[in-house]
Amino acid sequence: MQITEVIVDKNRRERITRGTPLFPCAVYFSDITKYVTGDIPWHWHEEIEMVVVHSGMIYISFGETGITLKKGEGAFINTNVLHSMQIAGNDGCYLITFVFHPRLIFGSPESIFEQKYVNPLLTCHSLSFVHFTKENDWQYNIIQCILKAYKLYSDEEYGYEILVRECLSKAWYYLVKNLQSNITKHHLKENYDTVRIKKMLDFIHNNYAEHIELQQIADAANISGRECFRCFKRSIGMTPTIYLLKHRVSVAAKFLVNSEMPVTEISCMSGFNTPSYFSKVFKNFMGCPPVTYRKKSPTT
């Protein structure tokens, strides 16, 4: 079992290898309060994600929409879906997360499992996520499959890989069996906003250390500054400026924890034009100045 943070590449795609090439599956037991900014930032990955809330509540945002999961509830997040997670309520949140490559389910490429049962759901952009509740029988069955797979993965007894795959395959069966009508009707192209927001996030993550104007972000997606502003609000619920500042603070926080560089140097490397402005923005997001954050970090 792995306990980790989200590590992404320049395109905000996660760059952690899930499990191994022989067994492309990983499970995480995550205390969401331990993430740098107290949430799991916007990202996407080609793997499938299934989560169950162990304690507390969490809000998973998918841009214009989102879901709140209570203790014992779960969710399916489809491949390449842009999403973020934030604690809901004041009690923190522990999350059980399975992230696995589709080939764990379908096995050989071009098999009947891939063509008939896996790809139709993966390519159904109207089903970017599914909320699992305990009141719905088939959704409850999926939750139980995930919890059973989690125990098997954690115990690592002989043959656990076979049994974990069996549990996840069974969860997949319940999923596609009960969503057949949705999958059949809705093979839609990826939403325009999703395509554009990924391009603009790519630009920000490549250039956050430089001075960035709103129109430069908009140009990355070939849209106007006004449409850029609206696209950010629709897709991730914040303005481009707030997102840029939050990303810079996240980068700075990692430098503070993992290096001995002076705060003034970190300020510059993170894209802030003055140390005083850096300190002000950092405190707004993190609740304390950079120096205090570094001192109280347990890993420094």
Helices and strands as residue ranges (DSSP letters): E 25-31, G 32-34, E 39-43, E 48-56, E 58-61, E 66-69, E 74-77, E 83-87, E 93-100, H 103-106, H 112-112, I 113-118, H 119-122, E 129-132, H 137-155, H 160-178, H 180-185, H 192-207, H 214-219, H 225-236, H 240-258, H 263-269, H 275-286, H 290-296
